[in-house]
Amino acid sequence: MPVKIRLQRHGKKGKPFYWIVAADARSKRDGKYLEKLGIYNPNTNPATVELNIDGAVTWLQNGAQPTDTARAILSYKGALLKNHLAGGVRKGALTEDQAEAKFNAWLDDKGSKVVAKTDGLAKAQADAKSKALEAEKAVNEARAAAAVVVEEVAEETEVVGETVEDVVEETPEASVEKTEDVVEETPEKKEEA
């Protein structure tokens, strides 16, 4: 029975979540599997990967073939390296202690890289937030300056408005008489027609 180490999709539309499984190559993508080896969540940054390394190595030693994506994940978590070192121990090139020491050194190095990336992402996010805050402060200051200008213009128009009102107050009767003449003329013209 050909066995593959592959991803089994779960999660909702647009938010995939995968199980890493050892399954018969003839079974459906999301169908029956032999063993669940871990999970892979690409929605987080960096992607979350939990893997049973010893279980994956056991399946690799028994002939299971990983798919391309599963191979990348196994390499990322060190399962392929551990399988390679186990092959060296079987051939007598390494002792068990040497293989374990190399694997642990690799894990420490990989862990420091992941932590550095996470810290870098957190710093970039904090920088972006501070830049957005500065931009918002600049916009608020511009709005305040514009409000001051509008108030000054309003004060100037009030001075001009007072002079216009003075002119209108001096001649209100003339404008009222003109409107009454217009109103009186229109009904007469309608009766004549």
ZIRAQUI-V387030 format. One record per pair of residues at least 24 apart in sequence whose C-alpha atoms are under 7 Angstrom apart, sorted by sequence separation. I is the first residue (numbers start at 0). J is the second residue. If there is no record, write none. Layout:
i->I j->J
i->I j->J
This chain:
i->16 j->40
i->52 j->78
i->56 j->82
i->14 j->42
i->4 j->63
i->3 j->63
i->4 j->64
i->5 j->65
i->2 j->63
i->3 j->64
i->4 j->65
i->5 j->66
i->2 j->64
i->3 j->65
i->4 j->66
i->3 j->66
i->6 j->69
i->5 j->69
i->4 j->69
